[in-house]
């Protein structure tokens, strides 16, 4: 680090911070407006100004061992010296944790963080599409039903099979928690009617699902999966078109997130979803 440069962090006033965040943090997730971004950040906590010497150069969300959603104020840019300062600050305040996580890293900042010893864990992007009525037929071997809490074990099983060995692989406990959270927080008829649970008529077993939630006042594809043995039969397309059609009149758009490298990215693009910029999660492992 350049010994002549002194960095510091100052807890930010939320009203002031929200204006700066809405202006300088790139809107990569298709949030509806500058005003929405500004109002959203009024409820944020643990936001700090970054000072270089006596100049305010940026902002960051900061907890014990996690850094996130930082932005720089022109003409200043993120430097390796600044990343080292933030990393060391997090390590000193982490209570002995073995790593420092950074979330929502913009593509333009990845190389700088790598130079300071961070590595990329995963990269995701948000995609968006207008809702509209679409003619949409399901293969006669299957039928679709409205998701209910009683489907939770079957949905978890689909997740376990479809994500196994892939970049979105988790464990059964994680899947159960995710699906439980969905049913606890998404009981609007508009969302459940736009969602799908697909059943094989021959076996009467659940072979796919698509869950639609609300996120930041707009519908979001919470999760979608089809069992590996049922791929390439248009089932993912059917469930997405169903959601797009059902949400017409309820919301002008629908969003989803996809992990970079997931083959579903091609399907989403083919169905008219527009890609936003990428954001990564990175980690520094304390030796």
Secondary structure as UniProt FT lines:
FT   TURN            3..4
FT   STRAND          7..11
FT   HELIX           14..24
FT   TURN            28..29
FT   HELIX           34..41
FT   TURN            42..43
FT   STRAND          47..52
FT   TURN            53..54
FT   STRAND          55..63
FT   TURN            64..65
FT   STRAND          66..72
FT   TURN            74..75
FT   HELIX           80..92
FT   TURN            93..95
FT   STRAND          99..106
FT   HELIX           107..109
FT   HELIX           110..115
FT   TURN            116..117
FT   STRAND          119..130
FT   TURN            140..141
FT   STRAND          142..145
FT   HELIX           149..151
FT   HELIX           152..163
FT   TURN            164..165
FT   TURN            167..168
FT   HELIX           172..185
FT   HELIX           189..194
FT   STRAND          196..200
FT   TURN            201..204
FT   STRAND          205..215
FT   TURN            216..217
FT   STRAND          218..226
FT   HELIX           228..230
FT   TURN            231..232
FT   HELIX           235..246
FT   TURN            247..250
FT   STRAND          253..259
FT   TURN            260..261
FT   HELIX           264..270
FT   TURN            271..272
FT   STRAND          274..285
//
